[in-house]
Amino acid sequence: MNDALKTLGSIGIVPVVVLNKADDAEPLAQALVKGGLPCAEVTFRTDAAEESIRLIAKNFPDMFVGAGTVLTVEQADRAFNAGAKFIVSPGFNPKVVEHCLKKGYPVCPGIMTPTELEMALGFGLDVVKFFPAENAGGLKMIKAMSAPYTMMKFMPTGGINATNVRDYLACNKILACGGSWMVKGDLINAGDFAQIEKLTQEAAGIVKEIRG
C-alpha cells in the first residue's frame, strides 16, 4: 500500500465534497482541518473542482486533498497537476488505472463485484473503493468478498452516515470510509462552515472512539 492510501487510513473518514464555486474551497478546507479531518475528496463533477483542488493544495499544505469521480485519463492529469494527492473513481476503468499507475498517481478505483476486484488485483492494487456501498450490500458484502481476497482493503462510499460508519470502521478490512454527511451541499451553498466544522468534529470523534 502506498503512503497516500496509508494516510487516508490514518484519517479514517474521507469527506466527499461537491464544490460548485471555487470560492468555497478555502473556508471548507479550514472547517475540515479545524474539525479534525484534514482531508477531502473533491469530486470532478463540477467546473469548480480543478481550481478548488489547486486552492486547497496551495493554501492548506497540511490538507490531504484528492480528486474523486475521475472518469478519464485527462481528468486524472488535471487533478494531479492541480495538486491532488490521490485519485478516486466510482468504477473500474482499466485505462485510468493503468495511466495513474504509470504516472505514479495513488489511485483507488471503484468496484462492486469479485470480478472487478480481481481486475484490481491484476494491476497490483491492494485498496479499492466499494461503491455504492449500502446499495451494493454494505458491510456484509465486503466481509463476504474479503473471505477469498484476504489481501484487499476497502474504502466504502455511498450511503455511509454518522449512524452506520461505526460498524464499517470497526471492520479490519476497511481502510477508510468516504462520506458526505458532514459536507452536504446545502451547508456549503449556505456558507454554513461552522456547522460543517461541528459535524466534522463529531465524525473525527467517531474515528477516535472506534480506532483509538
Summary of the structure (lengths in Angstrom):
residues: 212
radius of gyration: 15.8
end to end distance: 21.5
largest distance: 46.0
contacts: 766
relative contact order: 0.17
helix: 48%
strand: 16%
